[in-house]
Amino acid sequence: MKTIRLLPIALIAAALPAAAEPFAQIRDADGYAYIRATPDTKGRIVAKMPSGGYVYAPEGDGGDFRSGQWQTVYYSDTKGYIKEGWMHGSRLNNIGSHRKIPVKITADGFSCMHNGIGLTVKVGKFDYRAHRRDFRDRKGAVPAAAAEFPSIDVYRGKTVFGTDGQMPTTHYRSITFTRKGQTVAVAPAAFEHLFNPYFDSLSELRHGNACYYRADDETFFLSAQNSDGAAVYNVLFVFEKGRLKKVLPMLHPEA
């Protein structure tokens, strides 16, 4: 089992089939499922995960999510570390199996709406110079004002995603969710450390984002793949009955 500290390090994007997403929810009638050190029912148990929790499962052999076989999964422990193990695919429900909601590009972001239920995301350019003092490097120091390529690892107390240590250029400006005629804004602290949702054109958002809806319990998912090259990351937003319940950003395991 590998242990990886949540720091912005080099990674590559996983190529996923259209029907699969890199996130899955644990669904087990026993109320929990085990993550094991090897793909075997006799493998050493490395974690006990509650049913309803989420794991990062970006690829199996050949890049496919393997619902009927053992699947490599990554999860965040209580100390903020990413750990790796194996879970049988029969215990996992890939979020891509739910009803897909079209992504509609807007003048300043995108929306995903279904029968009056869904989210609106606004993005924009990020002024790094104006927010430089909110960043910290690995030693906890504010990046130097004159640095052309500053080392930035933390933003307002949270690990930075979307850069390989350089200045971010775009960010999420706001995320709101609409349900039963009421629109609720997500607190910026939930997403303000997630950078570079696009670079040059808002049309990039159409390919980097996917929304899904599970009607039986009113759960809405936004799965995004942001940034590029050495800084690509995936992030899952989970809304239950119109309220944000989970934000799970993950670096690719081949980083």
N, C-alpha and C positions, 0 to 999 in steps of 0.2 A: 504494500500500500504506500503510495506517495503522499507526502504532505507538502502543500504549496502555499506560501504566504500570500495573502491578498495584496499584491503590489502590481503596478502597471508594468508588465514585462512583455517581451515580444511574443506574438501569437499569430496563428493563421486561421482563416475562416474555414469552417466545415462546409462541404458541399452536401446539401441535404435534398432528398427527393421532395417533390411538391407536396406529397401527402404526409410528410413527417416534419416535426418541429424538434428543436434541440432540447425541449423541456418536457417532462412527464410528471404526472401526479401519481403518488402511491395510492393504490386502491386495494385493500385487503380486508376480508371479512373478520379477521382476527383482531383488527384494530392497529396492527403494526406489521412491518416486514423487515427482514434482516438484510443488511449489506454484508457481503462476505469477501474474504481476501482472494478467493479463487472461484471460478465459475462452476461450483459444485455444491450440492446440499450438505456435504461434509466439510466444506471450506470454513475456515475460522471466521467467526462473526466479528466484524469490525465496528458495526453500528446497528442500532435498533431504531428504525424510523417509524413515526406514526403514520397511520393511514390518513390520507388527505394532505400530507406534506409533498414537497416538490424536489425533484432532482434534475440535474443537468445531464442529459444523455445525448450528446451531439452526434455520435456515430457508432455503428457496430462494424463488423467486418464488411468491407466494401462500401461503407458509408450509409448503410440503411439502419433504421430503427428496427430492432428484431423483437417483435411482440411475443413470440413464442419461444424465445431462446434466452440465454444469459446475456445481459446487457451491461457494458461498462457504464457506471454512473459516477457523478461527482456531486458532492454536497458540502454545505458549509456547516462547520461545527460551532459550538457555542463560544469558541474563542476567536472566531473569525478566520479560521484556516479552511482551505479547500482540501478535502480528502477524497480518495478514489477507492472504488471497490466494485463488486459485482452484485447485481440484483436480477432475479429472473423476470423476463419480460411479461409474464403472466400477472405480475404484481404492479405493472406500470400501465398507465393510461396516457398515451401521448396526446398533448393538447391539440395536435393537428387532426385528431379524430372527431372533433366537434364541428358544429356548423361554422363555416367560414364566412366572415362578414367583410364585404369589399372595403378596400382602403380608397378613400376619396381625397385627392389632393386639393388643398384650399390655397388661398392667397398667401397664407403664412404658416402652413403646416399640413395637417391631414385630419380626417375624421373617419370613424367607423361607427355606423349607426344601423340599428335594426329595430323597426317598429317603435321608434322613440327611445330606444335604449342604446347607449354607447358612449364613446368618448371623443373628445376633441383635443388635439395636441397642437400647440403652437411652438414653433422653433424660430431661431434667428441667429444673427451673427453675435459672437461673444467678444467683448472688449477685455482682453486679458490685462492690459495695462491698468485699467480702472479697478480690476479685482486682484491684482498681483498680491497684495498683502493678505488675501484670504487663502493663499496657497502655502504649502510647506514642502520641503524636501524630506528625504528619509531621516535626516538628522533633526528635523523639526524647525529648520531655519526658513525664513522668508526668502524666496528667490531674489537674486540681485537684480536691480532695476536695469542695469546695462547688459544683462546676459541675453545674447541672441538666441541661445538654445538652453533655456533654464531647466533645471531638474525639478519637476513638480510631481509629487506623489500623493498629496493630501489636499483636499479642498473643504474648508469649513468642517474639519474633523473627520471626513470620510475619504476612503481610498478613491483616487481618481481613476476613471475608466475613459478610454477613447483616445489617449495620447501615449506616445512612447517616451514621454518626458518632455515633450515640446509644448509650445503654446497651443491651447485649443482654439479653434476658429469658430465653431458653432455650438449651440446648446439648446436644451429644452427651455422655453420661456414659460409655458404653463401647460397643465394637463387638467381637464375637467371631465366629469362623468355626468351624464343625463339619464334620469330614470323617473318615470311617472311625473313628468313635467318639471322636475326639480333638477337643477344643475349644481353640483358640488365640486369645488376646486380642491385638487390635491396639494398638500403642503409642499412648498419648494424643497424642503430638506429631504424629501423622498427621492428626488431626481436631479438635484442641481450639481451633483458630482459626476454625472453621466454626460460626457461630452461627445461632440462631433456626430450628431445624428444624421448629418449630411455635410457635403462640402461645397459644391458649386451650384447645383440645381435642386429645387424642391422635388423634382420628378424622381430623384433618387429615393425618396421616401416610399414610393410605391413598391419598390423591389426589396427594401430593407425592413418592411413592417408587415405583420399579418395579425388579424384579429379573429377570435373565435368566441362562440357563445354556447353555453350549455344551459338550456332553458329550464331543466327540471329543478335546479337549485339557483338559478339566476347568477351564474358565474360567467364573467367576461374576462377574456385573456388578450393581452397585447404582447406579442413576441417580436422583438426588434433585434436586428443585427446592425451595429453601428461602427463607424470609423472605417479604416482600411489598412492594408499592409500590415505593419508591425503592431497595430493597435486595435485590431478588430475584437469586438466583444459582443456577446449576446446578453439580452436582459429580458426578463419576464415580469410583466405587471399583472397582478390578479385582483379583480374587483368582485366582491360578493354583495349582491343586492345594492349596488351603486357605491359601495365603499371600498377604498383601496385596502387590501389585506396583505399583499405580499409584493415586494420588489426584489428580484433575484438577478443581479448582474454577475456574469461569469466569464472569465478568461478561457480561451480555448486550451484544452489539455496538452496540446503539442507546443505550447509556449515555452 
